[in-house]
Amino acid sequence: MPTKREPTMRKIRQMLRLARDGVSAREIGRTLGVARSTIRDNLKRASTAGLAWPLAGDLTDAVLEQRLFAHAGLRRGFRRRRIGPRWRVS
């Protein structure tokens, strides 16, 4: 089973730049070696976070990652319950 690899912040910066230049998601994917669905997902995340190319000069990779992926995998209003072991009582 292939491992899930997150794109690097460098690739995300390139995605934003290429998208601003009018390059299609398919061509960006070919250029960067990333699936089109990943390109579309990351561009949607950037749009939601209010990020567009050119990015602010003081925007570090850590801050960019936080703004793009802070809520990844969490549903609003969802709390995980920890289920304990079911001990057999005899």
C-alpha positions, 0 to 999 in steps of 0.5 A, a space after each residue: 500500500 502506498 504511503 500518504 505523502 504530504 506535499 512540501 511547503 516549497 511545492 505548495 508555494 510553486 502550486 500557488 505561483 503556477 495557479 496564479 499564472 493560469 496553469 491548469 491543475 493537470 499541468 501543475 500536477 505533471 510539473 510537480 509530480 503531484 496528483 490533480 486532486 491534491 493540487 485542487 485540494 491545496 488550492 482550495 485550502 489556500 483560498 479558504 485561508 485567504 492565501 494568494 500568490 505572491 505570499 507575504 515575505 515573512 510567511 514562514 513554512 511553519 506558518 503556511 503549514 499551520 494556516 493550510 492544515 490547522 483543521 485537517 481531519 477534524 469535523 466541526 462539533 465532533 469530539 472523539 470519545 475514548 472507548 475503554 477496554 471491555 473487561 470480561 467479568 466472571 
